[in-house]
Amino acid sequence: MSGPMNLLDGLKERSVWQVLAVYLGVSWVALQVVDLLKQNMGLPDWVFPFAIVLLVIGLPVILATAMLQGRPGAAADVAPAQSTPATESRPAPVADADMTPRNLFTWRNALVGGALAFVLLTAVTTAFMFMRNRGIGPVGSLVAKGLLDERSPVILADFVADDAGLSRAATEAFRVDLSQTRIIKVAERASLEPALERMQVDPSQTLTEAVAREVAVREGIKAVISGEITQAGGSYVLTARIVSAGDGLELASHRETARDQTEIIPAIDRLSGKIREKIGESFTSLRSDAPLAAVTTSSLEALELYSEALEAVDHRGDAEAAIRLLEEALEIDPEFASAWRKLGIELSNARRERARATHAVTRAYELKDRLTPRERYLAEAAYYLDVQFDEARAMTAYERMLDLDPNDDWALNNLGIVYGNLGDEERALQLYQRSVAVDSSSITLGNIMFTLIRMSRFEEATQAVEAGRRLFPKDRRFYIGAIDIAMNLEDYEGMDALAIDMQEALPSDLPAQAVSRFHLAESAGLQGRLAAAAALEREARGYLRQMGLPGGDYAQGEFWMALDVRNDTASAKALIERMLVEHPLEDIEEPLDRPYFGFAVGYAALGDADRARGMMDAFRAAVPDAPEDRWSDDQARVDGLVALNRGQYDEAIDHFQELRRLQPRCSTCGLDEIGQAHDLAGRADSAVAWYRRDLETPQLSAPNRPILFERLGQLYDEQGDLENAALYYARFVELWADADAELQPRVGVARARLEEIIRERG
């Protein structure tokens, strides 16, 4: 008894305010315990508010006790016996004394009352769960009562509503929610078609409750779920009920109200939750369901499509499906700002139709004033980043999102992209890791993987690849990441095997088929098999044409192989001219989709400054409102190549250094060209340093690797550094061991010199 007595004595010594503080602290702890038990034991949602009600009831009792027991001369909870002379003794009105407030509001009574209150909570909760799980009374679930079998199928009839579109959308939303339950199975509409045909009912017609019941009886299905949406003034009443297929007896029903169309979606979510609860779904499972996306649109059907698009791209990596779903959503609601924004992002991520991507992001920005704060910040950030190319303002928008919710996974991921664009890979990685801890989407996990590759942390990047392949087996980005790791580790056999695996694993994914062949072409080109590389590139471009992308018409890979690998300027020039004659840029409808800059760089590399600048001028004429600083990196590259071909080597270096400043995320941009400028200027030491820096920097593409091996061998040889010369000659000879016959003379020269060095060094 020492514990309770000490507690009582402690309370007696406290002021009213101290007692209030203690009570509030104890209440907070008690609510945390109740919430934890509710989540882990699958208790109903009303347990938590029940506990709050009990604590609120107890508050005035505690305060009254503190006030009465704290008065001077207040009687003790346990008073010692006192003896009085017999002559002074008189009978006391015992009953009246026991009923005084001071005797009723004692600390002992308060503590006992609190304990009994939580005993009541436990008893009521236990009785409720026992009756629900045993099918007793009105709280018993239909499965527990034996009215439905666990995992048995049910038929969902079409919701009845005055608006046919609302009926379809509500039915589909209800179907999506019910499909998440593990207690029953919702019969697919396609599986009912044979029975409907036997009934001579058109399967495309509305599935009424009466027809659904007849199908259920024919197919041996016990129950049908039907729903109705009725409008009363400006509000909507949504009703759902479960009926027995045989006799139409109502087994359970529930009703929800939506004040207007914008509240229909959460009302359907609540309605489906109650129906699932009545069927027998555990409360834990009910709380685990993901709601539809919280974005602004008047159309439930459009929201369904938008939510499906998010699922497609975030958890399956299927950008093509996401683009198709978003386009359907926008046909239904052309003012669906978040769908416009997401469409622009996915079009941009897929590197297709730049003009459409820009238009979509701009349209979302134009509609931003009708959005919630979170949606508005997303629209603003996308516009600043992808249209205005203003990283600072985009960063501010994402930081405001994090002010609203520090764990907003979209804001964390997208802010990481901004930091990555600015070259701060460490900060970007930290943000991606925070984002993936909130929601393991394939997008964020892919960003972690590619960032680790750029940071040369290949072991960790491989772990990210393995996690991605396990969680998102249909997402091509994790095949691509594995290929990039193999390329950086110079594992070309593994690179080829992974590309072929991607082809076989994703046969219907056209982008995956194209990307796999581009990687196979890159591997073949690195190993000097130029004919095979050209053939594979043509296959890849064939898939681009199937996708309707303009890149399918231009053999840029073959152009650079002719110019950089074969050193055949005439063939490269003929090829670029033929491409433009056969597929004029003006034939591409949208100016932003025309590869002006690719051709400008090509002409600059050929030394044709006039044609290169003509391409840049043609772009500016076609897109007069393009922000000049967005294309300044392309201009720096063109100017650098022009200066390099004119022998203006220091000027060329300045342009390529500017390119590196403008493209901080591209860690290898300009390295090779700066090395070439030093090399042509006769500054061998500087050339070696820049060439080696290029080779040692992690990259997602390395077409110049064999050329650098060959040239470094020659430079070290000229300097008398035979050890390093032998090293790079050996790497070059090994890489081009099976090169095409046209390249074998160069391999032979390097091999012969390597053998000489080995003999000289003993």
Secondary structure, DSSP 8 states (H G I E B T S, - for coil): -HHHHHHHHHHHTS-HHHHHHHHHHHHHHHHHHHHHHHHHHT--TTHHHHHHHHHHHHHHHHHHHHHHHTSTT---SS-------GGG-----HHHHHTSHHHHS-HHHHHHHHHHHHHHHHHHHHHHHHHHHHT-TTTS-HHHHTSS-TTEEEEE---B-SSHHHHHHHHHHHHHHHHT-SSEEE--HHHHHHHHHHTT--TTS---HHHHHHHHHHHT--EEEEEEEEEETTEEEEEEEEEETTT--EEEEEEEEESSGGGHHHHHHHHHHHHHHHHT--HHHHHH---------S-HHHHHHHHHHHHHHHHS--HHHHHHHHHHHHHH-TT-HHHHHHHHHHHHHTT--HHHHHHHHHHHHHTGGGS-HHHHHHHHHHHHHHTS--HHHHHHHHHHHHHH-TT-HHHHHHHHHHHHHTT-HHHHHHHHHHHHHH---HHHHHHHHHHHHHTT-HHHHHHHHHHHHHH-TT-HHHHHHHHHHHHHTT-HHHHHHHHHHHHHH-TT-HHHHHHHHHHHHHHHHHTT-HHHHHHHHHHHHHHHHHTT-GGGG--HHHHHIIIIIS--HHHHHHHHHHHHHHS-GGGSSSGGGS-HHHHHHHHHHHT-HHHHHHHHHHHHHHSTTS-GGGGHHHHHHHHHHHHHHTT-HHHHHHHHHHHHHH-TT-TTTTHHHHHHHHHHTT-HHHHHHHHHHHHHS--S--TTHHHHHHHHHHHHHHHT-HHHHHHHHHHHHHHTTT--GGGHHHHHHHHHHHHHHHHHT-
